[in-house]
Amino acid sequence: MKDFEAYLSRIGLRETPSLQTIHLAHATSIPFENLDPVRGLPNSLDAGDLEAKMVRDGRGGYCFEQNLLLQAALEHLGVESIEPVLARVRAGGRPGPRPRTHLILKVRDKGKVWHADVGFGADGLLEPIPYGPGEIHEQFGWRYRVIDDGDEFVLQMQDGEDFVDLYGFIDEPALRVDMEVNNWYVCTSPRSPFTTALYCSYQEPGRRWIISERSGPVLLTTKTPTSKEERELSDDEVANLFGSTFHLPEIARVDGRWQLVD
């Protein structure tokens, strides 16, 4: 990482953090957003490009970008090892297997192995959890667990009385070429939801805000561990929320497509 101090400032930290501290700070400071694919721009996974975008320019990103930026920061901290792992999103209820379009990190630090993920967006982890199946982990009212399902480990989150699948993954390290190919699909394919509809989320420990236009009108969903509210947004409200609640650069819809405002 070229400027670790700037990264720490971006996520609101000053002193050298632990894995747990840096994960929580990153997850609650850098929003999930897909503005570049929506406006027809492919996303680079080059370490310098990721740092420039999300640190220097104050942008957000999606899983490949977010977790590779976190990986660079953890490597700077000197953790024992990091393995990127590809995952299949299960959330959303679409039948049949999906491509491996999500990325998490398997981190070994101080003799323990952790499941780190700051890039899932709305319902993602706030803190790292022990890697693999085990007990229920409560994080500021949100509850998670990992279970075995055939060849895959599956991260689940409690929703009401039930646990719902978020994503499944096989315990094997991802090759860089596979990450590049899968990222290219996510940010350029007309079949990828990220190229056709705006999606953005921001979270604090006990509250989450999600902007989504995947189902038609732009919706704002506000969630706590015990409540959920939805309402439609006008374009002006979306632009205002980007700058206020989500702490991102200003946007506007131009000729039917969302764009950054110069």
N, C-alpha and C positions, 0 to 999 in steps of 0.2 A: 504494500500500500504506500503510495507516494507521500500522502500527507495524513498521517494517523491523527495528529492533533486536530486537523480540520474535521475529520470524521467524528472524533469525540465531541467536538463542538456542535456538529450537526445533530447528534443524538442526545445532547444536553448533559454530557459528562465532562469532567475535568481530570480526575485522577485515573491512573491505570486500573481498569475494571476487571472483575472476574468474568467468567463465561456467563454466569447467570445474570449479572448486572448488565453486561453489554447486550445480551439477547433481549432483555426486557426493554432497555432503552431504545434499541433499534426498532423493535416491534411497535413501540408507541410513539415513534418520532418520524419515521419515513413511511409515507402512505403507500398502499398498493394502488397502482394505476396503470392503465393500458393506453394512454393517450397517443403514443407514437404509432402502434399498429392501427388504431382507429383512423389516424390521419395519413396512413399509407407509408409509414416509415419503418423499415426493419430495425430491430434492436441489436446492437453489437454486444457481445459478451467479453470483449477485450477489457482487461482489468482497469486500464486507464480511462476507457470510455465510461465504464460503470461509475467510477469515482467522480469523474467530471459531471456526469448527469445527476447523480443522487446526492453528492456532497457539495460540489462547487455551485451547481445550478439550482439546487433546492428542489429537485424533482423527486418523484417516487418511481416505482417499477413493479414488475411482477416477479414470480418465484425465481426464475433463472437469474435475473438481475440482482434481486435482493439477497438471495442466499450466497451467490458468488461474491458479492460485496462483503457480506458477513464473513465468508471464508477468508478473504484477504485480511480483514481486521483480526481474526483469530490467529492467522498465521503470524501476523505482526506481534501478537501477544505471546506466541511461542507455545501454543498447545501441542500436545504430543503428536497427534495426527488428525487429519480430516479427510473423509471420503464422501464426495457427493453421491447421492443415491436417487435414481429416477423413480417416480411414483405415478400411479394411475388415479386420477380424481374419480371418486365415487359419488360425491355430493351432487345433488340435483335430480337424482332418481331416473336418469336416462338408462334404459335397458342395454345390456351388452357391455363388453369390455371397451374401454377407451384407450387411446394411445398414452404413452408415458409422457405427459406434458407438464408434470410437476417435478420439482427438485427439492430434496431435503439434504441435510448434512448429518453424517455420522461422525461425531467428534469424540476423540479420546483425550481426556484431560485429567491429570492427577490420578491416574490409575482407574478412572471410571469412564464408561462409554455413554454418550449422550445423544439423544435425538433432538437436533436443533432445526428450527424452521421459522424464519421471520417473513416468509413469502407466500403464505397461503391466502392472506387477505382476511375477509370478514370474520371467519370462525377459527382462525389459526391460533397456534400456541403463542402465549406471551413469554413463557420461560421454557428452557430446555427440559426434557424429561428423560429418565433413564431409557436407554435404547432397548427396544423389544417388548414383548408382552409382559404385563405385570399388573400392579395395583392401579387404582383410580387416583388421578392427580388433580387436585383442586387448585385453580389459579384465579384468585380474585372473584370467586363465585362461579366461574366456568369450570366444568369438570371433563376430563379427558381420560382415555385409556387406550392401550394398544392390545389387540387380540390376534390370535392365529386364525387364518382362514386359508386352508390349503397351503399353497406355496408362499403366500403373502402374509406379511404383517399388515394390520389395518388400524389406522388411527381413527378413533371414534370420539364424538363429543356428546355429552348428555343434552337432550332436548326434551323437556318435560320429564316424563317417567322413563323414557327410552334413550338408548344410546344409538346415534346414527353414524354411518360411515362417512368419513371425510376423504380419505384416500388409502390405497393399498400399495405396498412396495415389497420387492424381493430384496433380501439382504445381500446385495452385491454392489461393488463400486461402479459408478457410471464412467464410461470413457468420455474424454473431451469431445471426440467426434460425434458421439451419440447426443451429447448435450447440445452441440451446435446444430445438428440436424433437427432435433425436436424443438429447439428454440425457433429455428427458421419456420417450421410449420406453424407454431403458435403465433408468430408475428406477421406472417405473410399469406397463409392459406386462406382462400375465401370460405373454407369450411370451419375455420377457427372462430370461435365466438369473440376472440379478442380483436379481430379485424373488422367486425361489423357493428359492435355496440360498445359504448363507453361503460367502463366499470372502474370504480374507485372506492376504497375503504380506508378508514382511519380509526384507530382505537386508542382508548385510554384503558387502564386496568379494569374498570367495571362498566365500560360503556363503549359501544361501537356504532359507527355511522357508515352506511353503505349507499353509494349511488350506482344505480344499474338501469340500463335501458334495453336489456336483453329481451324482455317480454313485451316491448312496445313503447309506451310512454316512459319517460325517465322517472324512476321512483327513488325516494329517499327512505331507507329503512334505518330506524334507530333501535338498538337492542341493548338490554342489560341482561344479566343472568336470569332474570325473572319476568321480563317484559319485552314486547316487540310492537313497534308502531310503524306504519307505512303511509306515505302520502306522495302524490304526484308533484313534480317540480316543473316550473317553467324554465326556459333557457337562461333567463336572467338569474333565477334562483340557483341553478347549477353553477353558473359563473361565480356568483357570490360565495357559495359554499366552498368552492375550490380554493378561494383565497382566504376565507375566514376559518371555517372549521377544519379543512384539510391542510391548510398552510402550504398551498401549492401556487405556482405562478398562474396568472390570470388566463382564462380561456374564453372563447366565444364560438358559437356555431356560425360558420361562413359557408354559404352555398350548400347547406345540408351536412357539412362535415365539421367536427370539432377541431379548433386550431388554437395554438398558443397566440396570445396577443403580444405583439412586439412592444 
